[in-house]
Amino acid sequence: MKRSIIQHTHPARTNSKYRLHLIDPSFRCSMIDPLTKRPAAVRRTNYGKPNNWQWVDGYATDIAEKQGGVCHNIRWQHRSTIRVKSAQARPIRMTMRILLAHNRYQQRGGEDVVFEQEANLLSAAGHEVAKFIVSNDQIDGFFAKVETTLNILDSRRMVEALSERISSLSPEVVHFHNFFPRMTPGAVRHVVERRIPALQTLHNFRHICANGMFLRHDAICQLCLNRPARLPAMTHGCYHHSRLATFAVTRVGRRFRQLYDAYPSRLTLIALTEFARDQMTADGYSAKQIVVKPNSVPDHGVGSPVRDRRVLFVGRLSAEKGVDFLIELARSVDATFEIIGDGPERERLQARAPANVVFRGRLAHEEVIERIKSAAVVAVPSRWFEGFPMIVLEAFSIGTPVIASRIGSLGEVIEDGISGLTRDVGHHESWKNAIQLLLEDRHLATTLGQGARLAFEEEYTDQHNLERLMGIYSHAIDRAASGT
């Protein structure tokens, strides 16, 4: 098979940053320092449409390789985007017909927010967007629960409703966010059998973990990884502490995996981070069908230069979020700890909280943004592999430094010492010292806030998200048409 190679050298100045942005994800690049003949210092992130490479120090050479294509149009630009296009690449369409499908939860969460944000983003860009939404609010009472369980793999009623929606719109792609439990894998099967490209965003790990979090007894557990029968999950009753319910959930995961393997050219997964993608491939999912695209948030503007002596937590008050750990920290830190959110742990947490911890409950989004703008630091003390917490992006957009657990995707999104601080999960002394450092050293806090804002501007704006989405959709259409 032909291989076309383009080599281009740019004399990067010491400590300068340059980025190579490849539209076609089938490209692969390597960076080599011609002075030492060794690989340059490179950090790679893959967002599906581009492969982003960033490097510093000395000279850098890039080699772009593509099977059976011709590379052209290379240019260099400091702190900006370089596009390398294949002559055989399909142009990204100006407008598309897109069907977005989502199974809402009973308690509104981050997945619901992302679904609505991306729907609005696509509509505002002029695309024809339709929604197919079902809600878990309708699982009310014993008989509704029995019906949901019996139809958890394939709901005829849901498939018929989805079929009608597809027939009326004739979408070019169908993008699922969540189909569990009422929409079912049967909805995905219906789409791919109609030869329509289907995509699903992985907001959690439910395909490969019964409770979706890789968490058991407040500690990371990956016993089921690459074990298709998921016997450890059923032994421990990982879903709602029920072996029967866990068995039903693992069946959903196995059915989806069957579809994934049976329709490789028509089914694409969108992971939010490289870490999430790695967990899927470790379980045996083909990397070829997984692209990486982070979430985005609107630009809320930079916060106040003068900040309150306040540590802010925003999120669900549940064990995996680590709020109890933050409350214990509050006993040894001279600052106000503000807790925004609600959840099953709230009553217990309030009962044990010291006087400098304030619980606000649920607030309107506008109020949350204002609280972030005046906070000294946002804390994310999670114990589990977070998907992509929206609070981190909100803080980035405002320029508020984040301190987070060094675990899973959080350690990938937050660059320690650049856009925030990361510390080991539950390590009391290192967390206390880091929080006190940000409270006392305003120059450091400001520098980290500026780094967070720069990360937002370079990676997480709505415009970046829109471009990546359209690239992923275009690529999915190409793959479905070519059968590769």
N, C-alpha and C positions, 0 to 999 in steps of 0.2 A: 504494500500500500504506500502511496506517495506521502512524503512528509515534507512540508514547506517550512523553512526556518528563516526567521528574520532576526538579525542581531543588530543591536543599537547601543552605543555607549554614550553616557552622559557624565561629565565631570562633576559629580555632586560635591558641593562644598561641605566641609566638616560640620556635623551637627545639623545639616539641612535635612528636610524631609521631602521626599518625592513619592508619588503614588502612581501605580499602574492600574488602570481600570479596564478590564476586559469584558466586553459585552457578551461574548459567546462563552458559556461555561465549559465548553469542550476544550478550550485553550488550556495549556499548562505552561507556567513560566518558572524559570530559575534565575536567581540573581547571583552574579559572580564578580568578585573584586579582581580586576585584571592585574593589580599590583601584587597580590598575594596568591592569586589563582585559587582562592578559597571562597566559599559562599559568603556573601555579605550578610550583615545583621539584618534579618528579614522577619517581619511579623505578618502572618497571612490570615486574612479573614475572608470568608466566602459567603456572599449574599445571594447566591443563585444566579442572578444575571451577571454580576461581575465576580471576578476573582481579584481581590484587593491585596496589593503587596506594598508594604511600607518599609523603608530601610534608611539607615543613617550611616555617616562616616565614609569618607574616601570615594573612590570611583565605583560605579555600579554598571553592570552589563545585564541586559535582559534578553532572554531567548524565548521567543513565543513560538510554540509548536502547535500545529493543528493537523490532524489526519485528513489528507485529501482536500486541502483548501489553500487559499493564497492570502497571506497576511499583508496588509498595507495600512497606510494612514497613521503611522506612529508619530507622536509628538510628545515633548516633555513639557511639564509645567509645574512650577513650585507650588506645593500644597493644593493641588487641584487634580483634575481628572484627565487621564490619558486614555483614549479609546483606540483599541486595535480591532478592526473589523475584518471579517472574512468576506471575500468576494461572493461566497456561496450563502452568506448569512441572510436570513429573511428579515426585511425591515419591520420594525415594531409598528403595529397598526395605530392609526390615529384614533379610531374609536372601535369599541368592541361591545358585543352583547354578553353580559356577564350575569350569571345567576349565583347569588350568595346564599348558602344554606347554613342554618344554625339551630341547634337545640338549646334553648335557654335554660339556665338553672333556676331553682326556686329563689335563691338568694343571688342578687346581681353581683357579678364579679368581673375580673379583668378580661376574661374571654368575651363577655357581652360588650364591654367597652370597645375592645379592639374590632369586633365585628361591625359595630355601628360606625366607628371612626373610618374604617376602610371603605365601607359602603358610601359614606358621605364624600370621602376623598375621590373615589372613582366617579361618582355622580357629578361632582363639581368639575371634574376634568372633561366632562362631556360624554362619558360612556353611558350606554343604556344598561342600567343596573336594576335587577329585580331581586326580591328577597323571598326565601322560603323558610319560614320560622315556625317551630313548634316549641312548646313550653312544658317544663316539668311541673308547672302549677296544676296541670290537669291530672297529675298522679295524686289523686285525693281520695283516700279511703282504701279499704281492703281490696275490693274488686278491681279498682284501677291499678293497684300494684300487681295483682295477679295477672291482669291482662298485659301489662308492660313486660313482666317477666316471661310470659309465654311467647310474646312476640319480639323478644329482645334481639333476635338475629335477623328477622325479616318481617316487617309489619306491612301487610298487604294494603291497609288503609293509607299508610304514609307513602308507600310507593305509588299508589294511584294518584294521590294528591300531588306528589312531585312530578309525575308524568304529565299531568294536566298543565302544570306550570311550565314545564319544558316545552310542551307542544305550543303553548301560547307565545313563548318568547323566542324559541329556537336559539338558545345560547351557544356561544362559541366555546365557553368553558363553564364548568360548575365548580365553585370553590366552597368546600365545606370547612366550617370552623369546628363545630362539635356535632356529632350525630348520636351521642349516648345520652339517655337510653332509648328515647322514643323514636327517633328518626331511623335508627338501626343501620347496620352494614348493608341491608337490602337496598337502601336508597343509593349507596355508592355503587353497588352492583348494577342497578338499573341504569345509572348514568354511563358507566363504561360499556355496558352491553349495547347501548345506543350509539357507541363510537364517539362519544363526547369526552374530551379531556376532563378528568376530575382531579382536583387538588384538595389536600387537607392540611390546615395549619395545625402543628403539634403544640398545643398550649400546655399539655402535661404529658405524662408517660403512661397513660392508661392502656395503650396498645401492648405494652410489655410489662406492666406492673398493675396488679389488681386495684390498688388504691390510687394509682396514678402519681405517687409521690416518691417511690423508693424509700419509704419510711415505715418503721415498725417500732413501737415502744419508744418513740421520740429519738430514734437513732437510724442512720442510713442502713438500708437492707437491700441488697441486690442478689439475693439467693435465687430468684427466678430468671435472672438474665441468661439468655441463650438456653433456657430449659422450657421448650414449647408447652409441656403439660402443666407448667406452673404449680407443681405439687406443693412446694413450700407455702405458697399463698393459700391454697386450700387447707393445708394442715393448720395454719395459724388463723384462718378466717379473716384475711386482711381487708376485705371489703365489708364495712359496717359490722365487723366482728361476727360475721355469719359465714359458715362454710358453704351453705347453699347459695347465698348471694354471690360469694366469691367464685363459685363454680360457674354461675351465669355470666359474670363479667369476663372471666378467662375465655369462655366460649366466644364472646364478642371479639376479643383480641385475636383468637385463632382464625375466626371467619374473615376478619379484615386482612390478616396475613395471607390467607388463601387468595383473596382478591388481588392483593399487592403483587404476589408472585405470578398470578395467572394473566394479569394485564399490565406488563411492565411499561408499555409505551403509552398507556392511557391514564395511569394513576401516579401522581406525584405528591410527595410529602414536602411541606415547608417547615423546616426546623427554625426556631428563633435564634439559636446560637450553634456554634460548632460543637459545643459540649453536648447539646441535645442530639445533634446528628450522630455524634460518636456513640451515644448510648443505643441508638437504633441500629447502627451497623454492628455494634458488639453483640446484639441479639440476633444478627443474621439478616437484617434488612439490607437490600442492595443499595449501595451508596449512589449508584447511577440515578436512582429515582428520588433522591433527597437533595433539595437545595436549601440554602440558609438565607433567611431574610428577617432582620430584626423588626420589632415594632417601631412606631414613631409616635410623637405627640405634637400638638400645635406649639408654636413659639409663644410662650407666655411672657417673654421679656425678662430681663435681668432683675433680680431682687434688689432690696435696699442695701446700700454699702454699709449701713450700720445695722447690726443684727442683735436680736435679743439673746440673752444667755439661756438658750432653750434648745433642748435635744428633742427632735420630732420623730414620732413613729406614725405611719399611716398604713392601715391594712386590717385584715381579718384577725380577730383576737382568738387564735386557736394555737394549739400546742406547737405545731411545726413552725410558727412564725417567731418563736423565741422571745415573746414579750415578757414572760416571767423572768428571763435572764436580764432583760433591760431594766426591769423593776428592781432587781437585786443590785444592779449597777448604780441605780439612782441613790441608794443608801450611802454610797461612798463618793459621790460627785456633787459639788456645789453648783447645781443648775436645776432649772425646771425641766421635767420630762413630760412632754405632752403626747398623749395617746389619742389618736383619731381612728375611729372604727368601732365595730361591734363584732360579736361572735360568741361561741359557746363558753369561752373562758373568761368573759368579762367579769362576772360576779366574783369568781374566785380570785382574779387578779386584783380587783378593787379592794377586796378584803385584806390582802396582804401588802398593799402598796404603802410606801411612806408618804409623808406630807408633801414632798416636792414632786409627786406624780399627779398629773391632772388628766382625767378621762373626759373627752369631749363627745364621745359617741359618734354617730354618723353626722357628717356635715355635707352641705352642698359643695359641689366640685369647685365653684368659685371661691368659697371660703377656704377650702383646702389649699388652693393655690396661694392665697394671701398668707396663710400660715407658713407655707414653705418659703415665701419671699422674705419673711422676717426671722426665720429660724437660723441658728448658728450652724446646725448640722442635722442631716436626716440619717436616722439609724435603721439598718435592715439586718437584724440579728437572726436571720432564718437558720433553721436546722436542716432544711430539706433542699433538694435541688430545684430552686425556683425556675419557672419557665423564663419569663422576662418581666420582672416587676415594673409596672407602669410608674410607680412612685420614683424609681431610679431615673427614668427619663424625664419626669416632671422636674425633679431636682436638677438634672443636667441642664434643662432648658432655662432654668431660672438662675443657674450659677451658684447653687447651694451645695457645699461639699457633702459627700455621702461616705459613711463608714458602714461596711457590710461584712457579713461572714465570708471568709475565703472558702467558698464551697460551690461546686458546680458552675453554672453559668455566671454567677455573681463575680467570680474571680476573673472571668473573661471580659465582662462588660465594663467593670470598674478597674482601671489600671492603677495599681497601688502607687501612691505618691505622685500621680499625674492628674487623674480625674476624681480622686477620692482616696480612701484608705480601706484596706481589707485586713481582717484579723481572723485568727482561727476560731472556729465555732465554740462558743461557750468559754473562751479563755478570759477569765475575769480581769486579771491584771493588765493584759495587753489592751483589752477594750477600754478599761478605765483610763489608762495612760493616753490612749489615742483620743478619747473624747476630751480629756482635760487639755491635751495639746491643742486641739482645734478651738477650744473655748478661750485659751490664754493667748495663743499666737495668731493674731488676726491676719498678719501678713501671710502665714502659711494657709490659713483658711481661705483667704482671698485668692491666693495662687491656685489652690486646688479647685476653687469655684470657677476660676477662669478656665482651667483645664477641662472641667466638666462641661462648661458652656461651649468650648471649642469642639469637644467630642460630639456634642449635640449638633452643632452647625455642620460638621463634616460627615456625620453618619446617620442621624436620627430625626431629621426634619421630615415633614409630610411629603415634600417634593422628592426626597431620596426614596421614601417608601413607595410613592407612586411610580417612579421610574423602575424600581426593582420589581414591583408587582407586574407591570406591563411587560418587562423582559421575561419574567417567569411564565406569564400567560402565553406570550408569543412562542417561547421555547416549548411549552407543553403542547400547543397546537401543532407545531412542527413535528414533534415526536409522535404524536397521535397519527398525523398524516403519513409519516414515513414508516411507521411501525417499528421505530428503534428506541 
